[in-house]
């Protein structure tokens, strides 16, 4: 395999950025909206029994994030992630229609039809999780049909191994080799979550996130654990490793900091 030095890898990543943020060196912030039974909730480490309801009006939450300056939204159908069927697809379509910023969405994306339905509804990017593990051919088909900017792979790791089925099952597949295989298929984007940190406000796993980004050469959106503005500053410093964005959920809902403060923290310096 031809050797490519680190700086050329970073240039390649930046040249692949969508036009909605070309020219900006700021890390992308994705406020999270997790949907369960039509409501905006947060879970602790993905456990369904840990559900905490934050709003019965997810569309209003999305509009508030957009009005506060969010560059993207990250919307997850938890019911579909657990069951494989799209229990909140109608609500996701309402959210997409209600905001004028790009929406990245996932949960239960098991077929080309699922992916097409969300993209046709106006989603900018669809996240494939379980199906990327159980049916990697779907990833190839999705890339060929929709393009690499429309597809991301969700890599949710428990003790370094990839979890599936809404994190209820853990495979024997190690996260970094799996990310490398996805890159080999033509994937550009991944959302990497350390499950032990998700919803726990313990800070992100900086070491694992940076290592996965460096070794996979994927554009990584970090997820799980952000609790303080210092966490965002630390993630921002991983940009040269390939950490391009961050998903923030519980910290915003619990008022640990505001979206405006988060945006200021990751702004170009």
N, C-alpha and C positions, 0 to 999 in steps of 0.2 A: 504494500500500500504506500502511496506517495506521502512523504512527510510534509505536513503543513505546520509552520510555526504558530505560536500562540496568537500573535498579533494578526496574522492573516485570517485565523479562525474568527477572531472578534470582528474584523472587517466584513467577513462573509455574513456573519450574523446580522450586523447592522444594515447591510445592503438588502437583507430580506425583510426588513420591517415594513409593515403596511403603511400606506400613505397617511393614515390618521395620526401618526406620530413621527414620521420621518423628520429629522432635523432637531428633535428634542432629545436631550441627553438625560432627562429625568426618568427615574424608574417609574413604571406604570403601576398605579394603584387600582385594584379591583375590589370595591366593596362587595361583600358576599350577601346574597339573599338565598337562604336555604328554605325550600318549601316542603311542608308536610301537612297533608290534609288542608291545603289551600292557605295555610298560615305561615308566617315568617318565624322560623325557629332556629335555635342553635342546639347542637348535641355536644356531649363531652366524649371525645375519642370515638365518635361515630356510633355510640350506644343509643339505640332507639329509646330505651327507658329513661335516658337522661334528658329528654326533650325539655327545653325551656321556650315558651312562646313569647315572642317580642311584639308581634303585631298580627291582627286579623286583616290587615290591609296592605299586602305586599306591594301593590302597585303604588301606593302612596309613599312607601319606603323607597322604592326605586326612584320616584320623582324627586324625593328629597335629596337623595344621593346625587342625582344628576344636577339639581339646582345648586348643590354645594361644590360642584366642580369636578365630580368624578369623571375620569377619562373613559372608563369602561365599567360595566357591571358583570359580576360572575353569579349566575343563577343556577341553582341545583334542584332537581326534582328528587327529593329523598325517597318518596314513595316508589318512584320508578327504579331508583338505585337498588332498593331492597327487593322489589318484586319483579322488576323487568318490564313493567307496564307503566304507561305515562299518566299517572294520576293527576299531575299538575300542569299538563301541557297547555290547557286553555289559559290558565293563569300566566304562564310564561309568555304566551302570545300577547296577552293584555299588557304585560310589563314592557315587552319589546315595542309595542305600538305607543306606549305612553311616554317614552323617553327618546331623546334625539342623540344618544350616545350609543356606541356599539355594545352589544350584549354577547357574552360568552356563556354557553349553557351546556349542561350535561346531566347525567342521571338516567340510566336505563336505555342508553343508546346502543341497541343490539343489532340494528339492521340498517341497510342503506335507506330504507323507507323512513325509519326514525330520524336519521340525519337529514334527509332531504326535507322532511316536514318542518324541522326547526329552521333550516336555512331558508326555506321558502316563506316562513313566517317572519323573516327579517333578522334572525340571529346572525351575527358576524362570524362566530366560530362555535363549533360543536366539540365537546370533550367526550372521547371514547375511553372508557375505563375497563370494565370486566371483559368486554368483547375483544379488546386488543390482546388480552391474554388467551382467551378461549378460541378466538377466531381471527388470527392476524391477517388472514386473507381479506377480511372486511376493511382493515386499515388500508391495504393496498388499493382496494376498489374505491374507497372513499377519497383517497388522495388523487387517484386518476380521474374521478368524476367531479370532485369539488375543488381540488387544489390544496396545496400545503398550508396556505394561510387560513383556510376555513376549518382545519382539523387540528385538534390538540389531543394528546394522550394523557390521561390521568394516571399517574404513578403514585399509588398510595402504599406506603411502606410501613410494615410492622416488623421491627427488629431486622431491618434490611431486606425483607422479602415482600413481594407484591401481594396486597390484599385485594379481594374481589367481592362481588355480590353485596355492595354497600358496606364493605369492610367486615362482613360476617364470616368470611372464609379467608384463610391465608395460604397462598400457594408456596411451592418450594422454589419459585423463580426469584432470583436475586435482582434487586432494583437496578443496579448499574448495568449489568449485562443485558437486561431487558431494554433499558433506555438505549443502549448501543444498537440493539437489534432494530428498534423503532427508527433510529436515525438511518440505519442501513436501508430501510424501506422507503425513505424519503420524508419522514416526519421532521418538522422543524420545531414544533412547540410541545412542551409538556408542562403540566401542573404537577409539582412534586409536593407530596404531603407526608410528613412524619406523623403517623397516627397518634403516637404517644403524646405529641404536643398539641394536637388539634383540640381547640376549645378549652385548653387547660391554662392558657395565659402564662405559660412557662418560658416563653421565648422560642424563636425558631431554632431548628437544628442547623446551625450555620455550616458546620463542618460537612455534614452529609449532603446538604444542598449544594455547596460549592463543588464538592467532589463529583457529584452526579453531573453537574453542568460541565465541568472541565472534561470529564472522561467520555461523556456522551456526545458533546458538541451540539446539544440541543439548546434552544432558547428556553430557559427555565423560569416559570412563574412559581414562586415559593408560596407555600400554604401551610398554615398550622402554627399556632403558638405565639403570634405577635401580641405583645402586651403593652409595650412602651414605645415611645418615639425613638429611643436608643436602638430598639430592635430594627426599626426601619432604616436608621442610619447605617447599622451594621450590614444589612442586606444590600443597601445602596453601594456599599464598598465592594460588593462581590460582582459588580457589573462586568468587570473584565474577565471573570470566570464564566460568564454567560447567564447570570441571574438577572433577568430583564424586568420582572414584575413581581408583585406581591399581592396576595389575596388577604383582605382583612375582614374579619367577622366580629367575633365576640368583643374585641377591644372597642370597636365603634359602638356596638349596642350597649355595652356596659359603661360607656362614657370615660374610658381610660384616656382618650384624647379625641379631638375632633377631626373630621376629614380635612378641614382646612389646615390644621397643624400637621397632619400626615403628608399632605401635598407639599407643604413648605419644607418639610424635612427631607423629602426625596428629590426636591428640585435641583437642577444643575447647579453645581458650585464651582 
